[in-house]
Amino acid sequence: MTKLNFPSHPLLLGFDRLERLVEQTARAGADGYPPFNIEVTGQNSFRITLALAGFRDADLSITVEKRQLIVRGQQADAERDDRVFLHRGIAARQFQRVFALAEGVEVAQAALQDGLLHIDLTRQDPEDSIQIVTITRG
């Protein structure tokens, strides 16, 4: 995997955290499983939908850690040895999918329905702030 180089410009001060976020997101999204959609559902709301055929609520873990939404899944019965498959097209492997959340974005709810995990997000409008700097002369 090639390393992404974040644009360095003398006027971009203090963006090292953003650079780390871009690198983490690039590493986490390297695998294409499970497939997902992200849609806008309102002015300040979004929905992430992951295709999780064969997964149950008990097989999934959804957490927010350090402004990252982490969805993990592992099917409890995936290790059963008594089944014989002639063709296995439905993935039963464990996964971890990470989404970076902007400041003010919160998880509203999550629901597993018909093999699709829907995670609804809301964003609070940040208040515009102006910082006035006073220059003192020594």
N, C-alpha and C positions, 0 to 999 in steps of 0.2 A: 504494500500500500504506500502510495506516495504521500508525503507530508504536505498538508495545505499550508501555504505561507500567507499569513494575514498581512494585509497591506500596511506597510510602515510609512508613515508620513509625519513630518515634524509637527503638523498641526493636530494630529491625533494623539492626545495626551491621556494617559490613564485607561487605555482600552485593552490592557493585558488580560483582564478578566474575560472580556469578550473573545479574545483570541483563544483562551483556554476552552471557552464554551463551544466555539466553532470546531476545535479539534476533538472535543469529547463527542459532539454530535456526529462528526464524520466517522469516528471509530464505532459508535453505537449503531449506526445505520448501515454498516457494511453488509450485513446479512439481510436478505429480502423476506425473511419469514418472521412473523406472519404478515401477510399483506394488509395494508390499512388505507383508509381515506381520512382526509381532514376537510371538513366543510364549515362554512360560515353559516350559522343558524340565526343570527341577529346582529345588531350593531356591535354589541359587546359580548357575543357568545359564539362558541365553536363546538364542534362535535368531532371526536376521533372515533372511527369505527374500525375495529380489527376483525378480520375473518378468522374465527376460531372453531372450525368444525370439530366436533367430538369433545370439546372441553366443557366442563361443568363449573359452576360457581366455586366449588371447593378446590378446583384445580388452579385457580387464579389468585394472584396477589397484586394489588394496586396500591402503590405508595408514592408519596412525594417526599423527596430527600434533596435538600440543597437546591431548590427551584427546578428539580427534574422529576417528571412524572415517569415512574418506572412500573411497567406492566410485566409480570413474570407468570409463566405458566408451565405446569408439569402435570401430565395426566397420571393419576394414581394407578390406573389399571394398564398403563402402557407396557409394563414389564411382564404381563401375564404370558406364560410360555405355552399354555394349553391351546392357543389359537393357531391355525394354519392358514396362511393367506396365499391365494393364487395370484392376487395382485394387491398391492398396498399403495394406493394413491392418496390417501388421507394421512397427512403428516401427524405423527403422535410424539414428536420430540419436544423437549423442553425449550423454552425461549425466554428471552428478555428483550423488551423493546423500550427504549428511553426517548422521551420527548423533553426538550428544554422549554421551561415555562418562563415567560417574561415576568417582570415585577408586576404584581397586581392580578395575575391570572390564578384563579382558584378552581379546583375540581368541585363541580356542583353535584353531580351524581354519576353513577355507573350502573349499567344494566346489561346482562347477557340475555339475548333473545334470538332465537332461531339461528344459533351458530355465529352470531355477530355480537361483539362486545362494543357497546356504545358508551363513551365517556364524554359527558358534557362539561364544558369549561366556561367560566365567565370571567370577564375582565373588568376591573374597576377602573374608571377614568382617573388617570393621575391628575392631580391638581397642578396647574401651571405654576411654577415658582420662579421667581426672579431673585437672584442673589446680588446684593449691592455690596461692593467691596470699597472700604474706606482706605485711602492711602494716607499713611502718617509719615511725616518727615522728621527725621531725627536730627 
